[in-house]
Amino acid sequence: MNLDHLVWPKTGWGYMPPQEDIFAAFRYVQEHYEPKSMFEIGFHMGHSTTYQLEIMPQATMVTMGPLSEPNMNRERPDPAMRKDQIDKMYKIYGDRLNGGRFQHLQGKTQYIQNGVLTEFTNRFDYALIDGYHLPWAVEMDSTLCEDLGIRTVLIDNWDQIGVRDTVLKHTEYKVQKIFDYTQEWKGSVDQNQLALCTL
């Protein structure tokens, strides 16, 4: 798996580490669904984006997220570093609009969802939802995927009640499989979950 282009910040908020219990979830999607067109909500520095593109080589990826997040104060990611990572992704995987496999949509869901719906409805067969984990944001992200007609989604941080209950309350997605993974970040160890859900 090609991970040479990734950076591993020690500040800000975390990202999916390159470990087998995370890869297992993406391999399951590949083995059971073999998506051709992927959507990702929550581009941080390209970690989960890369894992998916490497594990699902037949698929293209459209990912979305802002460059700058000034409301996050000390935890905000460096927008220049993020821009550099997006540029690296285009160089490695090619621009989807020109026959490559990668496309980044800049912005937060609440600002660009109408354009996404106009351009991409019924265009994706799989999504990873890993944006903000506050209930209002989870509702927006999960209902966007449902409105786009995406039948298979992986949802990160399913262990958080605000994520889990929001999806189950506001969408028709049903849980098919749970993937547990352990993450160490800033000296603490957390037990997290990815949920595979389908319509």
TORPA-4810 file (N, C-alpha, C, O; in nm, 3 decimals):
<nodes>
NODE_1_0.084_-0.118_0.000_0.000_0.000_0.000_0.089_0.125_0.000_0.180_0.136_0.082_M
NODE_2_0.062_0.217_-0.090_0.143_0.337_-0.103_0.096_0.443_-0.003_-0.009_0.504_-0.021_N
NODE_3_0.175_0.464_0.103_0.144_0.565_0.204_0.253_0.672_0.214_0.250_0.755_0.305_L
NODE_4_0.348_0.671_0.121_0.464_0.758_0.131_0.429_0.906_0.129_0.502_0.987_0.184_D
NODE_5_0.319_0.942_0.067_0.283_1.084_0.053_0.212_1.139_0.175_0.190_1.260_0.183_H
NODE_6_0.174_1.054_0.269_0.097_1.100_0.385_0.186_1.168_0.489_0.304_1.136_0.502_L
NODE_7_0.127_1.262_0.562_0.193_1.326_0.675_0.124_1.278_0.802_0.009_1.235_0.798_V
NODE_8_0.193_1.287_0.913_0.141_1.231_1.038_0.147_1.336_1.148_0.231_1.327_1.237_W
NODE_9_0.060_1.437_1.142_0.063_1.544_1.243_0.042_1.490_1.384_-0.031_1.393_1.405_P
NODE_10_0.106_1.554_1.478_0.091_1.517_1.620_0.003_1.617_1.695_-0.025_1.599_1.813_K
NODE_11_-0.041_1.721_1.626_-0.127_1.822_1.688_-0.260_1.823_1.615_-0.278_1.753_1.515_T
NODE_12_-0.354_1.903_1.666_-0.487_1.908_1.605_-0.568_1.787_1.644_-0.547_1.728_1.750_G
NODE_13_-0.660_1.750_1.557_-0.741_1.632_1.585_-0.698_1.517_1.497_-0.627_1.537_1.398_W
NODE_14_-0.741_1.398_1.531_-0.681_1.277_1.478_-0.728_1.237_1.339_-0.809_1.304_1.276_G
NODE_15_-0.673_1.125_1.295_-0.702_1.067_1.165_-0.695_0.917_1.182_-0.640_0.867_1.280_Y
NODE_16_-0.748_0.843_1.086_-0.743_0.698_1.095_-0.599_0.651_1.078_-0.537_0.677_0.976_M
NODE_17_-0.546_0.581_1.177_-0.409_0.532_1.165_-0.402_0.413_1.068_-0.502_0.346_1.044_P
NODE_18_-0.283_0.388_1.012_-0.268_0.279_0.915_-0.251_0.144_0.985_-0.139_0.098_1.006_P
NODE_19_-0.362_0.084_1.020_-0.354_-0.042_1.095_-0.460_-0.139_1.043_-0.559_-0.101_0.982_Q
NODE_20_-0.435_-0.264_1.070_-0.513_-0.371_1.010_-0.660_-0.368_1.047_-0.745_-0.400_0.964_E
NODE_21_-0.693_-0.329_1.171_-0.835_-0.330_1.209_-0.915_-0.223_1.134_-1.036_-0.236_1.121_D
NODE_22_-0.850_-0.120_1.084_-0.915_-0.022_0.997_-0.919_-0.071_0.853_-1.023_-0.062_0.787_I
NODE_23_-0.808_-0.122_0.806_-0.805_-0.176_0.669_-0.910_-0.285_0.651_-0.967_-0.299_0.543_F
NODE_24_-0.936_-0.361_0.757_-1.033_-0.472_0.748_-1.170_-0.423_0.706_-1.240_-0.490_0.629_A
NODE_25_-1.211_-0.307_0.755_-1.342_-0.253_0.717_-1.346_-0.219_0.569_-1.443_-0.250_0.500_A
NODE_26_-1.241_-0.156_0.519_-1.237_-0.120_0.377_-1.224_-0.244_0.288_-1.281_-0.249_0.179_F
NODE_27_-1.150_-0.343_0.336_-1.139_-0.468_0.259_-1.273_-0.540_0.252_-1.307_-0.601_0.151_R
NODE_28_-1.350_-0.532_0.360_-1.483_-0.593_0.360_-1.571_-0.526_0.254_-1.642_-0.594_0.179_Y
NODE_29_-1.568_-0.394_0.248_-1.644_-0.322_0.146_-1.600_-0.366_0.007_-1.683_-0.390_-0.080_V
NODE_30_-1.470_-0.377_-0.014_-1.418_-0.418_-0.144_-1.465_-0.559_-0.180_-1.510_-0.584_-0.291_Q
NODE_31_-1.454_-0.650_-0.085_-1.486_-0.791_-0.113_-1.635_-0.814_-0.133_-1.675_-0.901_-0.212_E
NODE_32_-1.719_-0.738_-0.063_-1.863_-0.765_-0.068_-1.942_-0.670_-0.157_-2.053_-0.703_-0.199_H
NODE_33_-1.886_-0.551_-0.187_-1.962_-0.452_-0.264_-1.888_-0.403_-0.388_-1.952_-0.360_-0.484_Y
NODE_34_-1.756_-0.409_-0.388_-1.670_-0.368_-0.500_-1.721_-0.237_-0.564_-1.761_-0.237_-0.681_E
NODE_35_-1.719_-0.127_-0.489_-1.772_-0.001_-0.541_-1.691_0.051_-0.659_-1.570_0.029_-0.669_P
NODE_36_-1.759_0.118_-0.747_-1.694_0.181_-0.862_-1.676_0.331_-0.841_-1.586_0.393_-0.897_K
NODE_37_-1.764_0.389_-0.759_-1.763_0.533_-0.738_-1.785_0.562_-0.590_-1.891_0.533_-0.535_S
NODE_38_-1.683_0.621_-0.524_-1.687_0.641_-0.380_-1.703_0.789_-0.347_-1.656_0.877_-0.420_M
NODE_39_-1.770_0.815_-0.236_-1.787_0.950_-0.184_-1.736_0.950_-0.040_-1.760_0.855_0.035_F
NODE_40_-1.666_1.056_-0.002_-1.614_1.065_0.134_-1.645_1.203_0.190_-1.616_1.305_0.127_E
NODE_41_-1.706_1.205_0.307_-1.730_1.329_0.379_-1.631_1.336_0.494_-1.633_1.252_0.584_I
NODE_42_-1.542_1.437_0.489_-1.449_1.455_0.599_-1.304_1.436_0.560_-1.231_1.364_0.629_G
NODE_43_-1.259_1.498_0.450_-1.117_1.492_0.415_-1.037_1.571_0.517_-1.063_1.689_0.540_F
NODE_44_-0.939_1.504_0.580_-0.853_1.571_0.677_-0.715_1.595_0.616_-0.683_1.708_0.579_H
NODE_45_-0.635_1.489_0.606_-0.503_1.499_0.543_-0.481_1.388_0.441_-0.370_1.370_0.390_M
NODE_46_-0.587_1.312_0.410_-0.578_1.212_0.305_-0.554_1.070_0.350_-0.529_0.983_0.267_G
NODE_47_-0.562_1.044_0.480_-0.533_0.910_0.529_-0.639_0.809_0.485_-0.608_0.715_0.412_H
NODE_48_-0.763_0.827_0.529_-0.868_0.732_0.491_-0.892_0.734_0.340_-0.927_0.632_0.281_S
NODE_49_-0.875_0.850_0.279_-0.889_0.860_0.132_-0.790_0.767_0.063_-0.826_0.693_-0.028_T
NODE_50_-0.666_0.772_0.108_-0.561_0.688_0.051_-0.589_0.541_0.074_-0.577_0.460_-0.018_T
NODE_51_-0.625_0.504_0.197_-0.652_0.363_0.226_-0.758_0.308_0.131_-0.744_0.198_0.078_Y
NODE_52_-0.864_0.385_0.109_-0.973_0.338_0.023_-0.929_0.328_-0.123_-0.959_0.230_-0.190_Q
NODE_53_-0.857_0.429_-0.171_-0.811_0.425_-0.310_-0.713_0.309_-0.333_-0.711_0.249_-0.441_L
NODE_54_-0.633_0.279_-0.233_-0.538_0.168_-0.246_-0.608_0.032_-0.237_-0.573_-0.059_-0.311_E
NODE_55_-0.704_0.019_-0.149_-0.771_-0.110_-0.128_-0.877_-0.137_-0.234_-0.909_-0.252_-0.262_I
NODE_56_-0.932_-0.031_-0.293_-1.037_-0.045_-0.396_-0.988_0.016_-0.527_-1.035_0.123_-0.567_M
NODE_57_-0.896_-0.050_-0.595_-0.829_0.011_-0.711_-0.919_0.034_-0.831_-0.881_0.107_-0.923_P
NODE_58_-1.036_-0.027_-0.835_-1.128_-0.008_-0.947_-1.212_0.118_-0.932_-1.284_0.156_-1.025_Q
NODE_59_-1.205_0.184_-0.816_-1.300_0.291_-0.785_-1.237_0.429_-0.798_-1.117_0.447_-0.780_A
NODE_60_-1.323_0.526_-0.829_-1.287_0.667_-0.821_-1.337_0.723_-0.688_-1.424_0.664_-0.624_T
NODE_61_-1.282_0.838_-0.648_-1.317_0.898_-0.519_-1.347_1.046_-0.536_-1.269_1.120_-0.595_M
NODE_62_-1.462_1.087_-0.484_-1.491_1.229_-0.464_-1.496_1.249_-0.313_-1.575_1.185_-0.244_V
NODE_63_-1.411_1.338_-0.263_-1.406_1.364_-0.119_-1.432_1.512_-0.095_-1.403_1.595_-0.180_T
NODE_64_-1.486_1.544_0.020_-1.515_1.684_0.048_-1.476_1.723_0.189_-1.476_1.643_0.282_M
NODE_65_-1.442_1.851_0.201_-1.406_1.908_0.329_-1.347_2.046_0.308_-1.302_2.078_0.198_G
NODE_66_-1.346_2.128_0.412_-1.291_2.263_0.400_-1.139_2.262_0.405_-1.078_2.167_0.455_P
NODE_67_-1.078_2.369_0.354_-0.934_2.387_0.373_-0.906_2.443_0.512_-0.818_2.394_0.583_L
NODE_68_-0.980_2.546_0.550_-0.956_2.615_0.675_-1.073_2.592_0.771_-1.189_2.592_0.731_S
NODE_69_-1.040_2.573_0.899_-1.142_2.554_1.002_-1.109_2.643_1.121_-1.070_2.593_1.227_E
NODE_70_-1.124_2.775_1.105_-1.082_2.868_1.210_-1.161_2.855_1.340_-1.113_2.897_1.445_P
NODE_71_-1.280_2.798_1.335_-1.361_2.784_1.455_-1.307_2.677_1.551_-1.358_2.662_1.662_N
NODE_72_-1.205_2.604_1.509_-1.152_2.496_1.593_-1.040_2.543_1.685_-0.984_2.463_1.760_M
NODE_73_-1.006_2.673_1.681_-0.906_2.731_1.770_-0.774_2.655_1.766_-0.717_2.637_1.658_N
NODE_74_-0.724_2.609_1.882_-0.593_2.543_1.886_-0.592_2.410_1.813_-0.486_2.363_1.771_R
NODE_75_-0.707_2.348_1.796_-0.714_2.216_1.734_-0.724_2.222_1.582_-0.726_2.118_1.516_E
NODE_76_-0.729_2.342_1.525_-0.754_2.350_1.381_-0.634_2.298_1.301_-0.519_2.327_1.335_R
NODE_77_-0.662_2.222_1.196_-0.554_2.175_1.108_-0.492_2.291_1.031_-0.556_2.394_1.010_P
NODE_78_-0.369_2.275_0.991_-0.297_2.375_0.912_-0.354_2.373_0.770_-0.339_2.273_0.701_D
NODE_79_-0.418_2.482_0.724_-0.478_2.480_0.590_-0.374_2.467_0.479_-0.404_2.410_0.374_P
NODE_80_-0.254_2.519_0.499_-0.149_2.506_0.397_-0.106_2.360_0.383_-0.085_2.312_0.272_A
NODE_81_-0.094_2.291_0.497_-0.058_2.149_0.492_-0.169_2.069_0.425_-0.142_1.979_0.346_M
NODE_82_-0.293_2.102_0.456_-0.406_2.033_0.394_-0.407_2.054_0.243_-0.428_1.960_0.166_R
NODE_83_-0.383_2.178_0.200_-0.377_2.207_0.056_-0.265_2.128_-0.011_-0.283_2.075_-0.121_K
NODE_84_-0.150_2.119_0.054_-0.039_2.039_0.000_-0.079_1.893_-0.014_-0.044_1.828_-0.113_D
NODE_85_-0.152_1.840_0.083_-0.194_1.700_0.077_-0.294_1.677_-0.035_-0.288_1.575_-0.104_Q
NODE_86_-0.385_1.770_-0.056_-0.479_1.758_-0.167_-0.404_1.759_-0.299_-0.434_1.679_-0.388_I
NODE_87_-0.306_1.848_-0.312_-0.226_1.853_-0.435_-0.152_1.722_-0.458_-0.143_1.675_-0.572_D
NODE_88_-0.099_1.663_-0.351_-0.030_1.534_-0.364_-0.126_1.426_-0.412_-0.090_1.343_-0.496_K
NODE_89_-0.248_1.426_-0.360_-0.347_1.326_-0.400_-0.376_1.336_-0.550_-0.386_1.234_-0.618_M
NODE_90_-0.390_1.458_-0.600_-0.412_1.476_-0.743_-0.294_1.423_-0.825_-0.314_1.361_-0.929_Y
NODE_91_-0.172_1.448_-0.777_-0.053_1.402_-0.850_-0.044_1.250_-0.852_-0.005_1.191_-0.954_K
NODE_92_-0.078_1.186_-0.742_-0.064_1.041_-0.732_-0.178_0.968_-0.802_-0.155_0.870_-0.873_I
NODE_93_-0.301_1.014_-0.781_-0.417_0.938_-0.830_-0.483_0.999_-0.954_-0.569_0.936_-1.015_Y
NODE_94_-0.444_1.118_-0.991_-0.500_1.181_-1.110_-0.634_1.247_-1.083_-0.708_1.206_-0.993_G
NODE_95_-0.665_1.348_-1.161_-0.789_1.423_-1.148_-0.905_1.343_-1.208_-0.901_1.307_-1.326_D
NODE_96_-1.006_1.315_-1.129_-1.120_1.237_-1.176_-1.186_1.300_-1.298_-1.240_1.230_-1.383_R
NODE_97_-1.182_1.432_-1.306_-1.245_1.502_-1.419_-1.168_1.484_-1.549_-1.218_1.515_-1.657_L
NODE_98_-1.044_1.434_-1.537_-0.961_1.410_-1.656_-0.917_1.264_-1.665_-0.808_1.235_-1.713_N
NODE_99_-1.002_1.174_-1.619_-0.972_1.032_-1.631_-0.898_0.971_-1.514_-0.867_0.852_-1.516_G
NODE_100_-0.868_1.051_-1.411_-0.801_0.999_-1.293_-0.901_0.945_-1.192_-1.015_0.913_-1.226_G
NODE_101_-0.858_0.935_-1.067_-0.941_0.869_-0.966_-0.980_0.958_-0.849_-1.055_0.914_-0.763_R
NODE_102_-0.930_1.082_-0.843_-0.948_1.165_-0.723_-1.008_1.300_-0.758_-0.974_1.361_-0.860_F
NODE_103_-1.100_1.346_-0.671_-1.153_1.482_-0.681_-1.185_1.532_-0.542_-1.247_1.461_-0.463_Q
NODE_104_-1.142_1.654_-0.511_-1.172_1.715_-0.382_-1.269_1.831_-0.401_-1.247_1.919_-0.484_H
NODE_105_-1.377_1.830_-0.323_-1.474_1.939_-0.320_-1.447_2.019_-0.193_-1.454_1.966_-0.083_L
NODE_106_-1.417_2.148_-0.210_-1.380_2.229_-0.096_-1.502_2.292_-0.032_-1.580_2.362_-0.097_Q
NODE_107_-1.520_2.266_0.098_-1.628_2.328_0.172_-1.690_2.232_0.272_-1.668_2.111_0.268_G
NODE_108_-1.768_2.290_0.361_-1.843_2.212_0.459_-1.978_2.172_0.401_-2.031_2.240_0.313_K
NODE_109_-2.032_2.063_0.451_-2.157_2.009_0.397_-2.266_2.114_0.389_-2.335_2.124_0.287_T
NODE_110_-2.283_2.193_0.494_-2.395_2.287_0.497_-2.385_2.394_0.388_-2.486_2.455_0.353_Q
NODE_111_-2.264_2.417_0.336_-2.247_2.520_0.234_-2.248_2.467_0.092_-2.282_2.541_-0.001_Y
NODE_112_-2.213_2.341_0.073_-2.200_2.291_-0.065_-2.295_2.176_-0.097_-2.291_2.123_-0.208_I
NODE_113_-2.381_2.136_-0.002_-2.465_2.019_-0.026_-2.560_2.036_-0.145_-2.585_1.939_-0.216_Q
NODE_114_-2.611_2.155_-0.168_-2.702_2.172_-0.282_-2.632_2.146_-0.413_-2.688_2.081_-0.502_N
NODE_115_-2.509_2.195_-0.427_-2.432_2.168_-0.548_-2.397_2.021_-0.563_-2.398_1.967_-0.673_G
NODE_116_-2.366_1.956_-0.450_-2.335_1.813_-0.452_-2.457_1.734_-0.498_-2.446_1.643_-0.580_V
NODE_117_-2.574_1.769_-0.445_-2.697_1.699_-0.486_-2.726_1.720_-0.635_-2.768_1.626_-0.703_L
NODE_118_-2.704_1.838_-0.684_-2.729_1.868_-0.826_-2.637_1.787_-0.916_-2.681_1.734_-1.018_T
NODE_119_-2.511_1.778_-0.878_-2.412_1.714_-0.966_-2.401_1.563_-0.948_-2.370_1.492_-1.043_E
NODE_120_-2.425_1.513_-0.828_-2.384_1.375_-0.798_-2.496_1.280_-0.756_-2.466_1.166_-0.721_F
NODE_121_-2.621_1.320_-0.757_-2.728_1.228_-0.718_-2.726_1.103_-0.805_-2.719_1.111_-0.927_T
NODE_122_-2.732_0.988_-0.740_-2.729_0.856_-0.806_-2.599_0.829_-0.881_-2.598_0.753_-0.978_N
NODE_123_-2.490_0.891_-0.838_-2.361_0.870_-0.902_-2.265_0.785_-0.819_-2.167_0.733_-0.872_R
NODE_124_-2.294_0.769_-0.688_-2.204_0.695_-0.600_-2.271_0.566_-0.553_-2.392_0.561_-0.533_F
NODE_125_-2.189_0.462_-0.534_-2.245_0.338_-0.479_-2.192_0.306_-0.339_-2.225_0.202_-0.282_D
NODE_126_-2.109_0.395_-0.284_-2.053_0.373_-0.150_-2.002_0.507_-0.096_-1.956_0.591_-0.172_Y
NODE_127_-2.010_0.525_0.037_-1.956_0.645_0.099_-1.895_0.613_0.235_-1.936_0.519_0.303_A
NODE_128_-1.796_0.694_0.273_-1.744_0.698_0.409_-1.789_0.830_0.469_-1.762_0.937_0.414_L
NODE_129_-1.858_0.823_0.582_-1.901_0.943_0.654_-1.810_0.959_0.776_-1.813_0.879_0.869_I
NODE_130_-1.729_1.066_0.773_-1.636_1.091_0.882_-1.613_1.241_0.895_-1.499_1.288_0.899_D
NODE_131_-1.723_1.316_0.902_-1.715_1.460_0.922_-1.722_1.494_1.070_-1.680_1.415_1.155_G
NODE_132_-1.776_1.613_1.100_-1.796_1.649_1.240_-1.889_1.548_1.307_-1.980_1.495_1.244_Y
NODE_133_-1.865_1.522_1.434_-1.940_1.418_1.504_-2.053_1.474_1.591_-2.117_1.399_1.665_H
NODE_134_-2.076_1.604_1.582_-2.189_1.662_1.654_-2.319_1.619_1.585_-2.322_1.607_1.462_L
NODE_135_-2.426_1.595_1.662_-2.549_1.542_1.602_-2.602_1.621_1.482_-2.646_1.561_1.384_P
NODE_136_-2.599_1.754_1.488_-2.652_1.832_1.375_-2.572_1.806_1.249_-2.628_1.801_1.139_W
NODE_137_-2.439_1.788_1.263_-2.354_1.764_1.146_-2.372_1.620_1.096_-2.374_1.597_0.975_A
NODE_138_-2.383_1.525_1.188_-2.406_1.385_1.149_-2.538_1.372_1.074_-2.547_1.300_0.975_V
NODE_139_-2.641_1.441_1.122_-2.770_1.439_1.052_-2.756_1.493_0.910_-2.809_1.435_0.815_E
NODE_140_-2.685_1.603_0.896_-2.667_1.663_0.765_-2.589_1.571_0.671_-2.626_1.555_0.554_M
NODE_141_-2.482_1.511_0.721_-2.398_1.425_0.638_-2.469_1.296_0.599_-2.464_1.253_0.484_D
NODE_142_-2.536_1.234_0.696_-2.601_1.106_0.667_-2.723_1.123_0.578_-2.748_1.040_0.490_S
NODE_143_-2.800_1.230_0.599_-2.916_1.252_0.511_-2.871_1.294_0.372_-2.940_1.266_0.274_T
NODE_144_-2.756_1.362_0.362_-2.702_1.393_0.229_-2.671_1.265_0.154_-2.707_1.252_0.037_L
NODE_145_-2.606_1.171_0.219_-2.574_1.044_0.152_-2.702_0.970_0.112_-2.709_0.912_0.003_C
NODE_146_-2.802_0.972_0.199_-2.929_0.908_0.165_-2.994_0.977_0.046_-3.042_0.910_-0.046_E
NODE_147_-2.996_1.111_0.045_-3.054_1.186_-0.066_-2.978_1.165_-0.197_-3.036_1.172_-0.305_D
NODE_148_-2.848_1.139_-0.186_-2.767_1.111_-0.305_-2.793_0.971_-0.361_-2.747_0.938_-0.470_L
NODE_149_-2.867_0.889_-0.286_-2.897_0.754_-0.331_-2.785_0.655_-0.305_-2.775_0.553_-0.373_G
NODE_150_-2.700_0.684_-0.207_-2.586_0.595_-0.175_-2.637_0.484_-0.084_-2.677_0.508_0.030_I
NODE_151_-2.634_0.362_-0.134_-2.696_0.250_-0.063_-2.605_0.188_0.044_-2.655_0.123_0.136_R
NODE_152_-2.474_0.208_0.033_-2.380_0.147_0.127_-2.290_0.255_0.184_-2.224_0.327_0.109_T
NODE_153_-2.286_0.266_0.317_-2.200_0.365_0.382_-2.125_0.301_0.498_-2.175_0.212_0.566_V
NODE_154_-2.003_0.349_0.518_-1.929_0.323_0.641_-1.934_0.451_0.722_-1.909_0.559_0.669_L
NODE_155_-1.967_0.440_0.850_-1.980_0.557_0.935_-1.881_0.543_1.050_-1.888_0.449_1.129_I
NODE_156_-1.787_0.638_1.058_-1.687_0.633_1.163_-1.745_0.686_1.294_-1.844_0.760_1.295_D
NODE_157_-1.682_0.646_1.403_-1.720_0.688_1.539_-1.861_0.645_1.577_-1.932_0.716_1.649_N
NODE_158_-1.900_0.528_1.529_-2.031_0.471_1.562_-2.044_0.444_1.712_-2.155_0.435_1.764_W
NODE_159_-1.932_0.431_1.780_-1.932_0.410_1.924_-1.987_0.531_2.000_-2.029_0.518_2.115_D
NODE_160_-1.988_0.648_1.937_-2.041_0.769_2.001_-2.193_0.772_1.986_-2.247_0.764_1.875_Q
NODE_161_-2.261_0.784_2.097_-2.406_0.775_2.095_-2.469_0.884_2.008_-2.573_0.862_1.946_I
NODE_162_-2.406_1.002_2.005_-2.459_1.110_1.922_-2.452_1.080_1.774_-2.536_1.126_1.698_G
NODE_163_-2.352_1.003_1.733_-2.341_0.961_1.593_-2.443_0.852_1.564_-2.524_0.863_1.472_V
NODE_164_-2.439_0.747_1.643_-2.524_0.629_1.622_-2.672_0.665_1.625_-2.746_0.631_1.533_R
NODE_165_-2.715_0.732_1.731_-2.858_0.761_1.745_-2.908_0.858_1.638_-3.023_0.849_1.595_D
NODE_166_-2.823_0.950_1.597_-2.863_1.047_1.495_-2.888_0.979_1.362_-2.989_1.006_1.296_T
NODE_167_-2.799_0.890_1.322_-2.817_0.819_1.195_-2.942_0.733_1.199_-3.021_0.733_1.104_V
NODE_168_-2.961_0.660_1.307_-3.077_0.570_1.317_-3.209_0.647_1.324_-3.312_0.598_1.278_L
NODE_169_-3.206_0.767_1.380_-3.327_0.846_1.393_-3.364_0.917_1.263_-3.482_0.928_1.231_K
NODE_170_-3.266_0.964_1.189_-3.294_1.055_1.077_-3.279_0.993_0.939_-3.308_1.059_0.839_H
NODE_171_-3.235_0.868_0.930_-3.220_0.803_0.799_-3.280_0.664_0.802_-3.322_0.614_0.906_T
NODE_172_-3.284_0.602_0.685_-3.330_0.464_0.671_-3.214_0.365_0.672_-3.236_0.246_0.649_E
NODE_173_-3.091_0.410_0.697_-2.977_0.320_0.699_-2.991_0.218_0.812_-3.030_0.252_0.924_Y
NODE_174_-2.959_0.093_0.781_-2.962_-0.017_0.877_-2.822_-0.076_0.891_-2.751_-0.094_0.792_K
NODE_175_-2.785_-0.104_1.014_-2.652_-0.158_1.041_-2.641_-0.302_0.993_-2.728_-0.385_1.022_V
NODE_176_-2.535_-0.330_0.918_-2.506_-0.466_0.872_-2.388_-0.529_0.945_-2.387_-0.650_0.969_Q
NODE_177_-2.289_-0.446_0.980_-2.169_-0.502_1.043_-2.096_-0.389_1.116_-2.094_-0.275_1.071_K
NODE_178_-2.037_-0.424_1.230_-1.959_-0.329_1.310_-1.813_-0.371_1.307_-1.781_-0.489_1.321_I
NODE_179_-1.725_-0.274_1.288_-1.581_-0.298_1.291_-1.522_-0.219_1.407_-1.527_-0.096_1.408_F
NODE_180_-1.466_-0.289_1.504_-1.400_-0.224_1.618_-1.255_-0.194_1.582_-1.188_-0.274_1.516_D
NODE_181_-1.207_-0.079_1.627_-1.065_-0.050_1.611_-1.016_0.034_1.729_-1.092_0.110_1.790_Y
NODE_182_-0.889_0.017_1.759_-0.825_0.089_1.869_-0.741_0.202_1.812_-0.669_0.184_1.715_T
NODE_183_-0.751_0.318_1.874_-0.673_0.432_1.828_-0.604_0.499_1.946_-0.666_0.526_2.049_Q
NODE_184_-0.475_0.525_1.929_-0.400_0.600_2.029_-0.374_0.739_1.975_-0.321_0.754_1.864_E
NODE_185_-0.411_0.840_2.052_-0.394_0.978_2.008_-0.367_1.065_2.128_-0.445_1.066_2.224_W
NODE_186_-0.257_1.138_2.123_-0.217_1.228_2.231_-0.212_1.158_2.366_-0.255_1.212_2.467_K
NODE_187_-0.158_1.036_2.365_-0.136_0.963_2.489_-0.254_0.888_2.545_-0.241_0.821_2.647_G
NODE_188_-0.370_0.897_2.481_-0.485_0.820_2.529_-0.525_0.717_2.425_-0.506_0.736_2.305_S
NODE_189_-0.581_0.608_2.473_-0.623_0.498_2.385_-0.775_0.493_2.385_-0.838_0.486_2.491_V
NODE_190_-0.834_0.496_2.266_-0.980_0.492_2.253_-1.021_0.368_2.175_-0.951_0.323_2.084_D
NODE_191_-1.136_0.315_2.212_-1.196_0.203_2.139_-1.306_0.262_2.048_-1.410_0.307_2.096_Q
NODE_192_-1.282_0.259_1.920_-1.374_0.319_1.823_-1.444_0.213_1.739_-1.407_0.095_1.741_N
NODE_193_-1.544_0.257_1.665_-1.616_0.166_1.577_-1.646_0.233_1.443_-1.675_0.352_1.436_Q
NODE_194_-1.639_0.152_1.340_-1.692_0.185_1.207_-1.815_0.098_1.187_-1.811_-0.022_1.214_L
NODE_195_-1.924_0.157_1.141_-2.045_0.079_1.113_-2.072_0.075_0.964_-2.075_0.179_0.898_A
NODE_196_-2.090_-0.043_0.912_-2.133_-0.061_0.773_-2.286_-0.063_0.772_-2.348_-0.149_0.834_L
NODE_197_-2.344_0.032_0.703_-2.490_0.046_0.697_-2.537_0.047_0.552_-2.466_0.093_0.463_C
NODE_198_-2.656_-0.004_0.530_-2.711_-0.006_0.395_-2.857_0.037_0.397_-2.926_0.030_0.499_T
NODE_199_-2.902_0.083_0.281_-3.043_0.117_0.262_-3.118_-0.006_0.215_-3.239_0.001_0.192_L
</nodes>
